Every structure is written in structure tokens, then in C-alpha cells.
Amino acid sequence: MTSPVPDVVLNNGVAMPQLGYGVFRVPDEETERAVLAALAAGYRSIDTASLYGNETGVGRALAASGLDRDELFVTTKVWNDDQGYDSALRAFDASSSRLRLDQVDLYLIHWPKPSLDRYVETWRALEKLYAEGRVRAIGVSNFRPDHLRRLLDETQVVPAVNQIELHPDLQQEQLRRFHARHGIVTEAWSPLGQGHAVRHPVVVEVADRHGRTPAQVVLRWHLQLGNVVIPKSTTPSRIRENIAVFDFTLDDVEMEALAELETGTRLGPDPDERDTRGRPGFSSAGGRWVG
Ligand code: NAD
């Protein structure tokens, strides 16, 4: 099966599929089956993190898939506890060995955790991995403009990607504009609002009009905004549904109708709020589990 997913080109020329498969909260023992289902459906980009505890399952699936390494795009992330120069380098070694990969496609700092004040030195470790060719691109996650600004001012490599919470309730327009100005790709985590977004009556109405599902409409909206998306499902039919979004288009009126759904509601903590919480957990804002 070839992949229907187009690429976006990162600021260093590396091509990244615009739609991938996220595995947050998939237990390691279920991950191989889930990732193999996604690869069979045509996904080629997998988003994991050391925090998720399932890099081993991802690695098993990649090895079992029979796909060539250069057809795959694998993202993982350095967790807060491993921030710092030497510790981030050690964390990368552990992640790449669990994934059974000599080279990872995209390595991200998972959260800025500003109170620790180590994200600049952590970034320098990622720059070293990049210079050595152990990663094809480096980026960040949950960074706000002030955090990005410090990297731009104090380090050499501009992040290729910022992976942030983004869905119809939280559209992150200002941050997306900042990214566009600096050549940083916006990657949306919880692109379906952890399932909430598919229940908006406006989304349901647009879906009915196109003979599509609400999830497909939300993903299509992201893609037309230029976002990279990494929807998660372990249900095979939904895995297939979520990638079947490249053969219809929302018109300007429909895009505008979804733009109006912004409420500013976060499912996860604000990056600075997370900072005080340390570990993943339930967000007071949405009562949702967030990684
Ligand atoms: P999501 O928006 O992808 O929602 C997933 C949920 O939506 C599923 O559990 C299911 O309940 C529902 N769903 C999925 N497909 C559906 C369909 N076709 N129809 C109806 N409902 C459907 O949320 P997520 O899992 O939180 O985020 C996706 C990925 O983003 C994660 O797996 C992870 O890789 C990444 N992520 C990153 C961070 C970070 O801090 N960087 C945080 C959270 C998630």
C-alpha cells in the first residue's frame, strides 16, 4: 500500500508526512499491533515519546513492517526529567535503541519546563545530535513564543517543528503566525480535541454535506491550514477513516465556520502550568489526561 499523505518540507529541506499516527496512551504491548495497522492503512509517520513507554513496541512494529527505513518518519521526544546537555544525549541513546533505529527523523524537547531553565542547553544537545546525523531534524513541543525566541537568540539551529495542542477549540492563531514568520512547521497534538471536536454541531453539519465523518472534516480543516496532524485511534476502522482525508476540500465558508469554533479551551495545561505539575496528569481545565 502506498501512502496517500503529502509531505511538508521542513526548514532544512527534510520532507515530513503531513499526517501521522500518534501513540500516546497506547500500552507498549498493544503498540506493535496498532502501529502495524496504521502502516497497513498507509501512515508512514509515527509520533511517540520516551514518556509514552511504548518506543519498544514502535520499534518492533517498524522492524516487522517490511517497509524500507527511508519510507518511514519517526518522531520521539526527550522528557522533562532528562533535560540538560549530557542527560538529553543519554536519553536519545536510550530512545534510539528502544526504537531500534540508528537515526531518528525528528527529535523534540517535549515541554519547555521554564522553571528548570535547561531547555537552551537541552537544545544544544539536540543540535549536536543533528550535526552528527543521528537525527534528520530537531524541534520542540509546547513552546510558547518567549521560549522559541530564546532559542532563536541564543542557539544556532531554528527548530523545524513546534508540536502544540491545537484543535477547533484552541486554534493557536498567534503562535501559528509566529511559526510562519520563522519557518517553523506547526504540528497539532490532540488534533481531534481528544474526540470532543467531532461532536460540534457545525462540524457534524459540514460532514453531512460532504458525506464524510466529523473526524475527517476536522482533520481536513487542519490540513488546509497547513498543520501537520497526528490523530490517535487504536480502532482499525478509525485508523483508516482518519487517513482518508485527501480526496475532498472544505470551501472558504466551511473553513470560516470552523474558525468560529474557537473558545480558547485547553485540554492540557498551559506550558507554564505544566511546569508546576512536573508529571503528566489530569488537566484541571479539561479533566483530560495529557502527555
Ligand atoms: P486526538 O485528538 O488524536 O484524539 C484521540 C481520541 O479521539 C481517540 O482516543 C478517540 O477517542 C477519538 N477518535 C479518534 N479517531 C476518531 C474518529 N475517527 N471518530 C471519532 N472519534 C475518534 O488526541 P490525542 O491522542 O491526545 O493526540 C494525538 C497524538 O498527539 C498523541 O497520540 C500523541 O502522539 C500526541 N500528543 C502530544 C502531546 C505533547 O505534549 N507533545 C500531548 C498529547 C498528545
Residues whose N, C-alpha, C, O or C-beta is under 5 A from the ligand:
A	BS01	NAD	G22 V23 F24 D47 H110 S141 Q163 W189 S190 P191 L192 G193 Q194 G195 V198 A215 I230 P231 K232 S233 R238 E241 G291
